[in-house]
Amino acid sequence: MNDIDEVRARLDIVEVVGSYVQLKRAGRSYKGLCPFHDEKTPSFIVFPDSGNWRCFGACAVGGDAFDFVMRRENLDFRATLELLAQRVGVVLEAPTPAAAERKDRRERLFEATAAAAELFQSQLMRSADGEPARAYLRERGFGIDAAQAFGLGWAPDAWSTLAEKLTGKGFTEAELLAAGLVKARDSGGVYDTFRGRLVFPIHDARGRPIGFGARTLDPQGIPKYLNSPQSEIFDKSQVLFGLHRAARAIRAEDLAVVVEGYTDVLRAHMAGFENVVASLGTAITEHQLRALKRYTHTMVLALDADAAGQAATLRGLEVAREAAAGGVVPVPTGRGRVHYSQRTDVELRVVSMPAGKDPDDVIREGPANWRKLVTHARPVMDYLFGALTEGLDLSSPGGKTTAAERLLPPIAEIGDPVARSAWLARLAQMIQIDEQALGERLSVLVREQQRRPRPRLGDAEPGATPGFGLTPDAERGSGSASGPRIPSRRAAKDRPPAAGLRRRPAGAGDAGAEPGPPGQPAGDAGEPAAARATGDGLPDWVTAEVPLDARASELPPDATELELDLDRPEPKRSRPDGEDVGAASLASAAPGPRRDRGARPAAEAEPAPDREPVSYLAGPRASSDSLVAWILGQLLVDPERLAALSQRLQRDQQAPLGPQDFGDSHQRDLMTAIAYAAGGGAPPDAPAEHRLEALPEPLASYAAELRERGLSGLPMEESARIESLRACCLRLRKRELDRALPGLRYLMLEADAEAQLDYMAKVNELTQRLNALTQLIVPLGERQVGKIDGAVKRDA
């Protein structure tokens, strides 16, 4: 048993959660008010038998003790493991020498920075030298409470006060240099980085000081603000000022407001607006946006009204598009895997600040004014219409041309044709130009954007208008990418697979035929019967009804978190030789389905002499789920189909397809890699499992087989392919709801009368979702995808 398993085995989920939440017994479970959102009726349930918890209210999240502590304390997985191990008395295995050295080095930097913050705060509060800073704060209307809450300090106007104090406490000059607290002299020795400045400590998510922003009080001082240099614990592009104090309010209100200055944050929190944070600079970065997406997907930019603030707002909108283009937000979980948020897009709005004022000024004039500004923040396109035409003479030919050149590109990126036409009409009315003439130019831009790959952050030339990639519902100001390039089937087939996705070797199956599910007999002329497609080219094997094999696949996300035991009869599955076997027999012939990532799958075992080689797809999950195999195969052939599919699902008011839609870890990894590839590439810190160009085994073999399936079969128009993908996604979600509902009804029967009402509400909610999916699927099956309709009726 490894350290993680031992800690998990010793944990009592009721005791862990109960230390944060007041729980009340409800049958075999416990309930309480959810700590992650405001509520008056308990919807937070703890299941002691399975060691899991779940919120059935607004959060709709769940997990185990690790997940709870990570979310409640804003910790990463390693920090959570250390905290819980200490709680249950488990001594963790010593890390490697290099890792231990790095950890010790970082701890020393944390300690040195914390000691500096303590010294700065002491100088502000008690020293005579700190009087100018105290006077400045009084003049700005900040009391002692605000200064103490945010740990404000004063850096003495001397060359070596901090260096001498900290070296006297045992820190070396090398450690102080590494923490950015001092700088090296050319002649030898060090001197303080911050001198004669009001200091704002910058904290990480755990509330530890990691750096400083320091403001000069001299009107002629340059620079006005000085930040800590980048270090092993501080990177100003990845943190936000005040987030450690704002995180709970952001999560509770499901809204984050990003401002520009430190004092803007202080003023907002003093006035009760605790969901406000500041970027460390002018424009918000992609890393900062990802940090905020841990708590909310609804954000408001409230930067200053000056030219720099407007430029930063435009840059922030471009960054939001790039960050949302990938469509996934990976978060480590206590199970050592990755959890993904169900919502992947950012709904971004912009506050139009009064001229010459910043948020500090507005809030001082009256908190109601600030609340009104945030409540009425403008959708992205609405803001762009004002910002990109400001200063133009729209009555002159030159002004009209410039306005059209600036606004047509973002309009072209709106995925919904109706919304795009509405914004085109508004532009035509604004500049008094014939809408048909503008429409011709817009059509050219739309076609160009569909033909070219989406640019990565920083690809635009200086001075170019950013491509903002708005979601189809542009009126709400959402900021995800749209308008993907949709190549022809021939171009997709001729394109070489990404590195790591190998072609299936000769002899593994008929080269040009659609491979069917395991055990499928061949048809005429050697073509597998499963390769025969419906009228629009969708293979029969995609629409085949797939029984649930609880032993051969991971439970769906809802059921996993609830640890549902559906107690279903043992289903039958097809062996590669065509013989039906029960799950018990299958288990005796292959390793268990929950194998480690590096384990050799049963499909790679040496086959019997009288059988064809068994592919990786004959493994536990893939062989029994042809629906999933077809979806992933089509997206592996061309990852950019994901954007078109997401747009189509949004028209149905459905969330984009994401890793959370898949129940197997290999499938979730592949979906994450596809999403990253569709967005332009994985981030630098992404693991190999999330990079299509560097997939490890056995994931690379699995992806190669799926891609071969996606390339084979009858030709299909790209629009029909997207419709087929949409239909399969809806069926996949309907199937998971069908599986989750029986377990939830069972829990409802086991609970007491009061808890039954809570379960009943959740059952009703899932039933409504199921009905909505069924209504979307059945008409589509009747009109377009042939056998899907029959399969849906069998599923129902």
C-alpha positions in Angstrom: 0.0 0.0 0.0 1.5 3.4 -1.0 1.3 6.5 1.0 -1.8 7.9 -0.7 -3.8 4.7 -0.2 -2.7 4.4 3.4 -3.8 8.0 4.1 -7.1 7.4 2.3 -7.7 4.2 4.2 -7.3 5.9 7.6 -9.4 8.9 6.8 -13.0 9.2 8.1 -14.8 11.4 5.6 -17.4 12.4 8.2 -14.7 13.5 10.6 -12.8 15.4 7.9 -15.8 17.2 6.4 -17.4 17.7 9.9 -14.4 19.8 10.9 -15.6 22.4 8.4 -19.3 21.7 8.1 -22.0 21.1 10.7 -23.4 17.7 9.6 -26.7 16.0 10.6 -27.4 12.3 10.1 -29.9 11.5 7.4 -30.4 7.7 7.1 -27.1 6.1 6.1 -25.7 9.5 5.0 -25.0 12.9 6.5 -26.2 16.3 5.2 -25.3 19.9 5.9 -25.1 23.4 4.3 -22.7 23.4 1.3 -19.5 25.3 2.2 -18.8 26.2 -1.4 -22.0 28.3 -2.0 -24.6 30.2 0.0 -27.7 28.2 0.7 -30.4 27.9 3.4 -31.6 24.4 2.6 -29.0 21.6 3.0 -28.0 20.1 -0.3 -24.5 18.9 0.7 -24.5 15.1 1.4 -21.7 13.0 2.8 -21.7 9.2 2.2 -19.6 7.5 4.9 -19.9 4.0 3.3 -18.1 5.1 0.1 -16.0 7.9 1.6 -17.4 10.5 -0.8 -19.4 13.8 -0.7 -21.5 15.6 -3.2 -23.4 18.9 -3.4 -26.8 18.5 -5.0 -27.3 22.3 -5.2 -25.7 25.1 -7.2 -22.2 23.6 -7.1 -23.1 20.2 -8.5 -19.6 18.9 -7.5 -18.3 16.1 -5.4 -15.4 13.9 -4.5 -13.5 12.3 -1.6 -11.7 13.8 1.4 -8.8 14.9 -0.8 -11.1 16.7 -3.2 -12.9 18.4 -0.3 -9.7 19.7 1.5 -8.2 20.8 -1.8 -11.2 22.8 -2.7 -11.8 24.2 0.8 -8.2 25.2 1.6 -7.2 26.1 -2.0 -4.3 23.6 -1.9 -2.7 21.5 -4.5 -2.6 17.7 -4.3 0.8 17.4 -2.7 0.0 20.0 0.0 -3.3 18.2 0.7 -1.6 14.9 1.0 0.9 16.2 3.5 -1.9 17.9 5.6 -4.1 14.8 5.7 -1.1 12.5 6.4 -0.2 14.6 9.4 -3.8 14.5 10.5 -4.0 10.7 10.5 -0.4 10.0 11.6 1.1 8.7 8.4 4.8 9.3 7.7 5.1 10.0 4.0 7.9 8.2 2.1 10.9 10.4 1.6 11.1 12.1 -1.8 14.1 11.7 -4.1 17.2 13.6 -3.1 16.7 16.2 -5.9 13.0 16.7 -5.0 13.9 17.0 -1.3 16.5 19.5 -2.1 14.1 21.6 -4.2 11.5 21.4 -1.5 13.9 22.6 1.2 15.1 25.4 -1.0 11.6 26.6 -1.7 10.7 26.4 2.0 13.6 28.6 2.8 12.4 31.2 0.2 8.9 31.1 1.7 10.4 31.6 5.2 12.6 34.5 4.1 9.7 36.2 2.3 7.4 35.8 5.3 10.1 37.2 7.6 10.5 40.2 5.2 6.7 40.7 5.2 6.7 40.6 9.0 9.5 43.2 9.2 7.9 45.5 6.7 4.6 45.4 8.6 6.3 46.1 11.9 8.0 49.1 10.3 4.7 50.5 9.1 2.8 50.0 12.3 5.4 51.0 14.9 8.5 52.8 13.5 8.9 56.5 13.2 10.3 56.0 9.8 6.9 54.6 8.7 5.0 57.8 9.4 5.0 59.0 5.8 3.3 55.7 4.8 0.8 55.9 7.6 0.0 59.5 6.6 -0.5 58.4 3.0 -2.9 55.6 4.0 -4.9 58.0 6.2 -5.1 60.5 3.3 -6.4 57.8 1.0 -9.0 56.7 3.6 -7.4 53.4 4.6 -7.5 52.5 8.3 -5.4 50.3 10.4 -7.8 47.3 9.8 -7.3 47.3 6.0 -3.5 47.6 6.4 -3.4 44.7 8.9 -5.8 42.5 6.8 -3.6 42.7 3.7 -0.3 42.8 5.6 0.8 46.2 4.2 4.2 47.3 5.2 6.9 50.0 4.9 10.4 49.3 3.5 12.8 51.6 5.4 14.6 54.2 3.3 18.0 52.6 3.9 20.3 50.4 1.9 20.7 47.3 4.1 18.1 47.3 6.9 16.3 44.2 5.5 19.5 42.4 4.6 21.0 42.9 8.0 17.9 41.8 9.9 17.4 38.6 7.8 21.0 37.5 7.8 20.9 38.0 11.6 18.0 35.5 11.6 20.1 32.9 9.8 19.3 33.5 6.2 22.2 33.6 3.7 22.7 36.3 1.1 22.2 33.6 -1.6 18.7 32.8 -0.2 17.8 36.5 0.0 19.0 37.0 -3.6 17.0 33.9 -4.7 13.9 35.4 -3.0 14.3 38.7 -4.8 14.6 40.6 -1.4 18.1 41.9 -2.1 20.3 42.7 -5.1 24.0 42.1 -5.6 26.5 44.9 -5.6 29.1 45.0 -8.3 31.7 45.5 -5.6 30.5 42.6 -3.6 27.8 42.2 -1.0 24.1 43.0 -1.3 21.6 45.8 -0.8 17.8 45.9 -0.2 15.5 45.7 -3.3 12.8 47.8 -1.7 13.7 51.1 0.0 11.5 54.0 1.1 8.3 52.4 -0.4 4.9 51.3 0.8 4.8 47.6 0.5 1.9 45.3 -0.6 2.6 41.6 0.0 1.5 39.3 -2.7 0.3 35.9 -1.5 -0.2 32.5 -3.1 -3.4 30.5 -2.9 -2.4 29.2 0.6 -2.0 32.7 1.9 1.8 32.6 2.0 3.8 35.8 1.0 5.7 35.0 -2.2 6.6 38.5 -3.4 5.9 42.2 -3.0 4.6 45.2 -4.9 6.1 48.5 -3.6 4.8 52.0 -4.3 7.0 55.1 -4.0 5.6 58.0 -2.1 7.8 60.5 -3.9 5.8 62.2 -6.7 8.9 62.2 -8.8 9.9 58.7 -7.9 10.6 56.2 -10.7 9.2 53.7 -11.1 6.0 54.4 -9.4 5.5 50.7 -8.6 8.3 48.1 -8.2 7.5 44.4 -8.1 9.6 41.5 -6.8 11.7 39.9 -9.6 10.7 36.5 -10.8 11.9 33.7 -8.5 11.4 30.0 -7.8 8.3 30.9 -5.8 7.1 34.1 -7.5 6.0 34.8 -11.1 3.8 37.9 -11.4 2.2 36.6 -14.5 0.7 33.6 -12.6 -0.7 35.2 -9.5 -3.4 37.8 -8.7 -3.2 40.3 -5.8 -5.9 39.5 -3.1 -7.0 36.1 -4.6 -6.2 34.3 -1.3 -8.7 36.6 0.4 -11.2 36.7 -2.5 -11.4 33.0 -3.4 -14.3 32.1 -1.2 -16.4 35.2 -2.2 -15.6 34.5 -5.9 -16.8 31.0 -5.6 -19.9 31.9 -3.5 -21.0 34.7 -5.9 -19.8 32.8 -9.0 -18.2 36.1 -10.2 -14.7 37.5 -10.2 -13.9 41.2 -10.8 -10.4 42.1 -12.0 -9.1 45.6 -11.4 -5.8 47.2 -12.0 -4.4 48.5 -8.7 -3.6 47.3 -5.2 -5.6 50.1 -3.6 -8.6 49.3 -5.8 -8.7 45.8 -4.2 -8.3 47.3 -0.7 -11.1 49.7 -1.3 -13.4 47.1 -2.7 -12.9 44.7 0.2 -13.4 47.4 2.7 -16.7 48.2 1.1 -17.8 44.6 1.2 -17.0 43.6 -2.4 -14.7 40.7 -1.5 -14.7 39.1 -5.0 -12.3 41.7 -6.4 -8.7 40.9 -7.3 -5.9 42.8 -9.2 -3.6 41.7 -12.0 0.0 42.5 -11.3 0.5 44.9 -14.2 -2.1 46.2 -16.7 -3.3 43.2 -18.8 -4.6 40.0 -17.3 -2.5 37.0 -18.4 -3.6 33.5 -19.5 -2.1 31.9 -16.3 -4.1 34.4 -14.1 -7.3 33.6 -16.1 -6.7 29.9 -15.4 -6.2 30.6 -11.7 -9.6 32.4 -11.6 -11.3 29.6 -13.5 -10.7 27.3 -10.5 -13.4 29.4 -8.7 -15.7 30.8 -11.4 -16.2 31.1 -15.2 -17.9 34.5 -15.0 -15.5 37.4 -14.9 -15.7 41.2 -15.2 -12.8 43.4 -16.3 -12.9 46.7 -14.5 -9.6 48.4 -15.6 -8.9 52.1 -15.6 -10.5 54.3 -18.2 -7.2 55.7 -19.5 -5.5 54.7 -22.7 -3.4 52.1 -20.9 -6.4 50.6 -19.3 -8.3 50.3 -22.5 -5.4 48.7 -24.2 -5.1 46.3 -21.3 -8.8 45.5 -21.6 -8.5 44.7 -25.3 -5.5 42.5 -24.5 -7.4 40.8 -21.7 -10.2 39.9 -24.1 -7.7 38.3 -26.5 -6.1 36.4 -23.7 -9.5 35.2 -22.6 -10.2 33.9 -26.0 -6.9 32.0 -26.1 -7.3 30.6 -22.7 -10.8 29.4 -23.4 -9.9 27.9 -26.8 -8.6 24.7 -25.3 -12.0 24.0 -23.6 -10.7 22.1 -20.6 -9.6 23.1 -17.1 -7.5 20.2 -15.6 -7.5 20.1 -11.7 -5.6 17.3 -9.8 -7.8 15.2 -7.6 -7.3 13.2 -4.4 -7.4 10.0 -6.5 -4.2 10.9 -8.3 -6.2 11.6 -11.5 -7.5 14.7 -13.1 -10.9 16.3 -12.6 -12.3 18.7 -15.2 -14.8 21.5 -14.8 -18.0 20.9 -16.7 -18.1 24.5 -18.0 -15.1 25.3 -20.1 -16.0 28.8 -21.6 -15.4 32.1 -19.9 -18.3 34.5 -19.7 -16.5 37.8 -19.9 -17.9 41.3 -19.5 -16.4 44.7 -19.3 -17.1 47.6 -17.0 -17.0 51.0 -18.7 -15.3 53.2 -16.1 -16.2 56.9 -15.9 -13.6 59.1 -17.5 -10.6 59.9 -15.3 -11.7 57.6 -12.5 -10.5 54.2 -11.2 -12.4 51.7 -9.1 -11.0 53.3 -5.9 -12.6 56.6 -6.9 -15.9 55.1 -7.8 -16.3 53.1 -4.6 -15.3 56.1 -2.5 -18.0 58.2 -4.1 -20.6 55.5 -3.2 -20.6 51.7 -3.1 -23.9 51.7 -4.9 -22.2 53.2 -7.9 -19.7 50.4 -8.1 -22.4 47.8 -7.7 -24.4 49.3 -10.5 -21.3 49.4 -12.8 -20.5 45.7 -12.2 -24.1 44.6 -12.5 -24.5 46.4 -15.9 -21.1 45.4 -17.2 -21.2 45.4 -21.0 -21.0 42.2 -23.2 -17.7 41.9 -25.1 -19.1 42.9 -28.5 -21.0 45.9 -27.0 -17.7 47.1 -25.5 -15.8 46.6 -28.7 -18.3 48.7 -30.7 -17.5 51.5 -28.4 -13.7 51.0 -27.8 -12.7 50.3 -31.4 -14.6 53.3 -32.8 -13.7 55.8 -30.2 -12.2 59.0 -31.8 -13.3 58.1 -35.3 -15.3 60.4 -37.4 -18.0 58.0 -38.5 -19.4 60.6 -40.9 -16.3 60.6 -43.1 -15.4 57.9 -45.6 -12.1 57.2 -43.8 -13.8 56.8 -40.4 -16.4 54.4 -41.8 -13.7 52.3 -43.5 -11.6 52.2 -40.3 -14.6 51.2 -38.2 -15.5 48.4 -40.6 -11.9 47.2 -40.7 -11.8 47.0 -36.9 -15.2 45.5 -36.2 -15.8 43.1 -39.0 -13.0 40.6 -37.8 -14.5 40.1 -34.3 -18.0 39.9 -35.9 -16.8 37.2 -38.2 -15.7 35.1 -35.3 -19.2 34.9 -33.8 -20.3 31.3 -34.4 -24.1 31.8 -34.4 -25.2 33.1 -37.9 -28.2 34.8 -36.3 -26.1 36.7 -33.8 -23.5 37.5 -36.4 -26.2 39.0 -38.7 -27.5 41.1 -35.8 -24.1 42.6 -35.1 -23.6 43.2 -38.8 -26.9 45.1 -39.0 -25.8 47.2 -36.0 -22.5 48.0 -37.7 -24.2 49.0 -40.9 -26.6 51.3 -39.0 -23.7 52.8 -37.1 -21.6 53.8 -40.1 -24.6 54.3 -42.5 -23.3 51.8 -45.1 -25.3 49.3 -47.1 -25.6 46.1 -45.1 -25.2 44.0 -48.2 -21.8 45.5 -49.0 -20.6 44.9 -45.5 -22.0 41.4 -45.7 -20.0 40.5 -48.7 -16.8 41.5 -46.9 -17.9 39.6 -43.8 -18.5 36.5 -45.8 -14.9 36.7 -47.1 -13.6 37.0 -43.5 -15.6 34.1 -42.3 -14.3 31.9 -45.1 -10.7 33.0 -44.4 -11.1 32.2 -40.7 -12.5 28.8 -41.5 -9.6 28.0 -43.8 -6.7 29.0 -41.5 -5.7 27.6 -38.1 -6.5 29.6 -35.0 -3.5 31.8 -34.1 -1.8 31.3 -30.9 -1.3 34.0 -28.3 1.3 36.5 -29.4 1.0 35.6 -33.1 -0.7 38.9 -34.1 1.4 41.6 -35.5 1.8 44.8 -33.4 -1.1 47.1 -33.8 -3.4 44.5 -35.3 -6.9 44.1 -34.0 -7.1 40.9 -32.0 -9.3 38.1 -33.1 -11.6 37.8 -30.2 -13.2 34.4 -30.9 -16.6 35.1 -29.4 -19.0 32.3 -28.5 -22.2 32.0 -30.5 -24.2 33.7 -27.8 -22.2 36.9 -28.3 -24.8 39.1 -26.6 -23.7 37.6 -23.3 -20.1 38.4 -23.9 -18.7 34.9 -23.6 -15.1 34.6 -24.8 -14.5 31.1 -26.3 -13.1 30.4 -29.7 -15.3 29.8 -32.7 -15.2 29.6 -36.5 -12.8 26.6 -36.9 -11.2 25.6 -40.1 -13.1 22.5 -41.3 -11.0 20.7 -43.9 -12.3 18.3 -46.4 -12.3 14.6 -45.7 -9.6 14.0 -48.3 -7.4 16.7 -46.6 -8.0 15.1 -43.2 -7.2 11.6 -44.5 -4.0 12.7 -46.3 -2.8 14.6 -43.2 -0.1 12.5 -41.4 -1.1 11.5 -37.8 0.4 13.6 -35.0 3.6 12.3 -33.5 2.7 9.5 -31.2 -0.3 8.4 -33.2 1.0 5.5 -35.3 -0.6 4.0 -38.3 -2.0 0.5 -37.6 0.5 -2.0 -39.0 -0.4 -4.1 -42.1 -2.2 -7.2 -41.2 -4.0 -5.7 -38.3 -7.2 -5.5 -40.4 -8.5 -4.6 -43.8 -6.9 -1.4 -44.9 -9.8 0.3 -46.4 -12.7 -1.1 -44.4 -14.4 0.2 -41.3 -13.4 -2.1 -38.4 -16.4 -3.3 -36.5 -16.7 -4.1 -32.9 -15.1 -7.2 -31.6 -16.8 -10.4 -32.8 -18.5 -8.8 -35.7 -18.8 -11.2 -38.7 -17.5 -10.2 -42.1 -19.9 -9.3 -44.9 -19.6 -9.6 -48.6 -16.2 -9.3 -50.3 -14.5 -9.4 -47.0 -16.0 -6.2 -45.8 -16.9 -6.4 -42.1 -20.7 -6.2 -41.6 -20.1 -3.4 -39.2 -18.5 -1.3 -41.9 -21.8 -0.9 -43.7 -23.1 2.5 -43.1 -26.4 4.3 -43.0 -27.4 6.7 -45.7 -25.2 9.5 -44.5 -22.1 7.3 -43.9 -22.5 6.6 -40.1 -21.2 3.1 -39.5 -23.7 0.6 -38.1 -21.4 -0.3 -35.2 -21.7 3.2 -33.9 -25.4 2.8 -33.4 -25.2 -0.7 -31.8 -26.7 -0.9 -28.3 -23.9 -1.4 -25.8 -24.6 -3.2 -22.5 -23.2 -1.7 -19.3 -20.4 -3.9 -18.0 -19.8 -2.6 -14.5 -16.6 -4.7 -14.1 -15.1 -3.7 -17.4 -15.4 0.1 -17.2 -15.2 2.9 -14.8 -18.6 4.2 -13.6 -19.7 7.5 -15.0 -18.6 10.6 -13.1 -21.9 11.0 -11.2 -21.9 7.4 -10.1 -18.3 7.4 -9.3 -18.7 10.3 -6.9 -21.7 8.6 -5.3 -20.1 5.2 -5.3 -23.4 3.8 -6.7 -23.8 0.0 -6.8 -26.4 -0.6 -9.4 -26.5 -4.3 -8.7 -27.1 -5.1 -12.4 -27.0 -8.6 -13.8 -23.7 -9.6 -15.3 -23.9 -8.5 -18.9 -22.4 -10.5 -21.8 -19.7 -9.2 -24.0 -18.1 -10.4 -27.3 -14.7 -11.9 -27.3 -12.5 -11.3 -30.4 -13.3 -14.8 -31.7 -17.0 -14.0 -31.7 -18.0 -16.1 -28.6 -20.1 -14.4 -26.0 -18.8 -14.6 -22.5 -19.9 -13.3 -19.1 -17.9 -10.6 -17.3 -16.5 -13.2 -14.9 -15.1 -15.3 -17.7 -13.7 -12.2 -19.3 -12.1 -11.1 -16.1 -10.4 -14.4 -15.8 -8.8 -14.0 -19.2 -7.6 -10.4 -18.8 -6.3 -8.0 -16.1 -8.8 -5.9 -14.3 -10.1 -2.8 -16.0 -8.7 -0.3 -13.5 -5.1 -1.0 -14.4 -2.3 1.4 -13.9 -1.5 3.7 -16.8 1.8 1.9 -17.5 0.3 -1.6 -17.2 0.3 -3.8 -20.3 -3.3 -4.1 -21.5 -4.8 -7.6 -22.0 -5.3 -6.7 -25.6 -1.5 -6.8 -26.1 -1.2 -10.4 -24.8 0.0 -13.0 -27.3 -3.0 -14.3 -29.2 -3.9 -17.9 -29.7 -2.6 -19.4 -33.0 -6.0 -19.7 -34.6 -7.1 -16.2 -33.9 -6.2 -12.8 -35.4 -4.1 -10.5 -33.3 -6.2 -8.6 -30.8 -5.9 -4.9 -31.0 -5.8 -2.5 -28.0 -9.4 -1.7 -28.8 -10.3 -5.2 -27.5 -9.4 -3.9 -24.1 -11.9 -3.6 -21.2 -13.6 -0.3 -22.1 -13.0 0.4 -25.7 -14.2 -2.9 -27.1 -17.6 -2.6 -25.5 -18.2 1.1 -26.3 -18.2 1.7 -30.0 -20.1 4.9 -29.5 -17.2 6.4 -27.6 -14.7 4.9 -30.1 -16.4 6.6 -33.0 -16.5 10.0 -31.3 -12.9 10.0 -30.3 -11.8 8.6 -33.7 -13.4 11.4 -35.6 -11.9 14.0 -33.4 -8.4 12.4 -33.6 -8.6 12.6 -37.4 -9.2 16.3 -37.1 -9.2 17.9 -33.6 -10.5 21.1 -35.0 -13.9 19.4 -35.5 -14.3 19.9 -31.7 -14.9 23.6 -32.1 -17.6 23.0 -34.7 -19.2 20.3 -32.5 -19.2 22.7 -29.5 -21.0 25.3 -31.5 -23.6 22.8 -32.6 -24.1 21.6 -29.1 -24.4 25.2 -27.8 -27.3 25.7 -30.3 -29.0 22.9 -28.4 -28.2 24.7 -25.1 -25.8 21.8 -24.3 -22.4 22.1 -22.7 -19.4 21.5 -25.1 -18.0 17.9 -25.2 -15.3 17.5 -22.7 -13.4 14.9 -20.6 -16.2 14.9 -18.1 -18.3 13.1 -20.7 -16.1 10.0 -20.6 -15.9 7.4 -17.9 -12.5 5.8 -18.6 -9.2 7.5 -17.6 -7.7 6.7 -21.1 -10.6 8.3 -22.8 -10.5 11.4 -20.6 -6.8 11.8 -21.3 -7.3 11.5 -25.0 -10.2 14.0 -24.9 -8.0 16.4 -23.0 -5.2 16.0 -25.6 -7.7 16.6 -28.4 -9.1 19.7 -26.7 -5.6 21.1 -26.2 -4.7 20.3 -29.9 -7.9 22.1 -31.1 -6.9 25.1 -29.1 -3.4 25.3 -30.6 -1.4 23.1 -28.3 -1.0 21.9 -24.7 0.5 24.3 -22.1 4.2 23.8 -21.2 3.3 22.0 -17.9 0.9 19.6 -19.4 1.7 15.9 -18.9 2.6 13.6 -21.8 -0.9 12.0 -21.6 -2.4 15.4 -22.7 -0.1 15.9 -25.7 -1.2 14.3 -29.0 2.4 14.6 -30.3 3.9 12.8 -27.4 1.4 10.2 -26.1 2.9 7.4 -24.0 2.1 3.8 -24.3 -0.5 2.3 -24.1 -2.3 5.5 -24.9 -0.5 6.0 -28.2 -1.6 2.6 -29.5 -5.2 3.2 -28.4 -5.2 6.6 -30.1 -3.7 5.1 -33.3 -6.4 2.5 -33.5 -9.2 5.0 -32.9 -7.8 7.3 -35.6 -7.7 4.4 -38.1 -11.4 3.8 -37.4 -12.0 7.5 -37.9 -10.2 7.5 -41.3 -11.9 4.4 -42.7 -15.5 4.0 -43.8 -17.7 5.6 -46.4 -17.2 9.3 -47.3 -19.4 11.8 -45.5 -19.9 15.6 -45.9 -18.3 17.5 -43.1 -21.6 19.1 -42.1 -23.2 15.7 -41.9 -20.2 14.4 -39.9 -20.7 17.2 -37.3 -24.4 16.4 -37.1 -23.5 12.7 -36.5 -21.0 13.7 -33.8 -23.7 15.8 -32.2 -26.1 12.9 -32.2 -23.6 10.5 -30.7 -22.7 13.0 -28.0 -26.3 13.4 -27.0 -26.7 9.6 -26.9 -23.6 9.3 -24.7 -25.0 11.8 -22.2 -28.4 10.2 -22.2 -26.9 6.8 -21.5 -24.9 8.1 -18.5 -28.1 9.7 -17.0 -29.9 6.4 -17.6 -27.2 4.7 -15.5 -27.1 7.3 -12.7 -30.8 7.6 -12.0 -31.4 4.1 -10.6 -28.6 4.5 -8.1 -29.9 7.9 -7.0 -33.4 6.5 -6.6 -32.0 3.7 -4.5 -30.3 6.3 -2.2 -33.6 8.2 -2.0 -35.4 5.1 -0.8 -32.7 4.4 1.9 -32.7 8.0 3.3 -35.1 9.3 6.0 -38.1 11.3 5.1 -36.4 14.7 5.2 -33.4 13.6 3.1 -35.7 12.0 0.6 -37.0 15.4 -0.4 -33.5 16.5 -1.3 -32.9 13.3 -3.3 -36.3 13.7 -5.0 -35.3 17.2 -6.2 -32.1 15.8 -7.7 -33.9 12.9 -9.3 -36.4 15.3 -10.8 -33.5 17.5 -12.1 -31.8 14.5 -13.8 -35.1 13.3 -15.2 -35.7 16.7 -16.8 -32.2 16.7 -18.3 -32.9 13.1 -19.6 -36.2 14.2 -21.1 -34.5 17.2 -22.8 -31.8 15.0 -24.3 -34.4 12.5 -25.5 -36.3 15.3 -27.2 -33.1 16.4 -28.9 -32.1 12.9 -30.0 -35.3 11.4 -31.3 -36.2 14.0 -34.0 -32.6 13.9 -35.1 -32.6 10.1 -35.3 -35.8 10.2 -37.4 -34.4 12.7 -39.8 -30.7 12.1 -40.3 -28.8 9.3 -38.7 -30.9 6.3 -39.5 -30.3 3.6 -36.8 -29.6 6.1 -34.0 -33.4 6.5 -33.6 -33.8 2.8 -33.0 -30.9 2.7 -30.7 -32.3 5.6 -28.7 -35.6 3.8 -28.3 -33.7 0.7 -27.1 -31.8 2.9 -24.6 -35.0 4.4 -23.3 
